[in-house]
Every structure is written in C-alpha cells, then in structure tokens.
C-alpha cells in the first residue's frame, strides 16, 4: 500500500471563477455564500443548463486525488 500525503490548500492560492456573493475564512474553514439561482447543471430533464456558479480553482498534479468536505 502506498503512503498518502495530505496537503491542505491555502484558500488565497485559488482563483475564483464567478465569485460568490460573499466569502470569508474562519480558521481552517472557508465559508461561501453563493448568489441565488447561480449553479452548475448540465442538460437536465427540464432543459436546465447553467454554468455560472462560483468555483475556487487551483492547479494540482493530475496524477493525484483530491478530497473535498462540505459542512452545511
């Protein structure tokens, strides 16, 4: 079994695609409030297709995995 290495992303290293309504860092957490009606949907049964949601993007090695957690 290979050893897993964990690196925590620094939020300020990311670049926003469609910035959210508000965003703030609280300790290790990033609290994001998106604008109502903005989202990412691709070809739903009801012909919804949206690509205007907020996303924090960063470069990483394509040979690694990414784990993301959400607390609602």
C-alpha positions in Angstrom: 0.0 0.0 0.0 1.3 3.5 -0.8 1.6 6.2 1.8 -0.9 9.0 1.4 0.4 12.6 1.7 -2.1 15.3 2.7 -1.7 18.9 1.7 -4.2 21.5 2.8 -4.8 24.1 0.1 -4.3 27.7 1.1 -7.5 29.4 0.1 -5.7 32.6 -1.1 -3.9 30.5 -3.7 -7.1 29.7 -5.6 -8.7 31.9 -8.2 -12.5 32.4 -8.3 -14.5 31.5 -11.4 -17.7 33.5 -10.9 -17.0 34.9 -7.4 -19.7 34.2 -4.8 -21.9 36.7 -3.1 -19.7 36.5 0.0 -16.7 34.5 1.2 -14.7 34.6 4.4 -12.1 32.4 6.1 -12.8 31.3 9.6 -9.8 29.3 10.9 -9.3 26.4 8.5 -12.8 26.8 7.0 -13.8 28.8 4.0 -17.5 30.0 4.3 -19.0 30.7 1.0 -22.5 32.2 0.2 -23.4 31.8 -3.5 -25.9 34.1 -5.2 -29.4 32.7 -5.5 -30.0 31.0 -8.9 -26.3 30.5 -9.8 -25.3 26.9 -10.3 -23.6 24.3 -12.5 -26.1 22.0 -14.2 -25.6 20.1 -17.5 -28.6 19.1 -19.6 -31.3 18.1 -17.1 -34.6 16.5 -17.9 -36.1 20.0 -17.8 -33.5 21.5 -20.1 -31.7 23.3 -17.3 -28.2 24.2 -18.3 -26.3 26.6 -16.0 -22.6 27.3 -15.9 -22.5 30.4 -13.7 -21.9 29.0 -10.2 -18.9 30.1 -8.1 -15.9 27.8 -8.1 -12.5 28.3 -6.4 -9.9 26.9 -8.8 -6.3 25.9 -8.3 -3.6 23.9 -10.2 -2.6 20.5 -8.9 -0.8 17.4 -10.2 -3.2 15.5 -12.4 -1.8 12.2 -11.1 -3.1 12.9 -7.6 -6.5 12.7 -6.0 -8.5 15.5 -4.3 -10.7 15.1 -1.3 -13.3 17.8 -0.5 -15.5 18.1 2.5 -18.6 20.2 2.9 -20.2 21.2 6.2 -23.7 22.6 5.7 
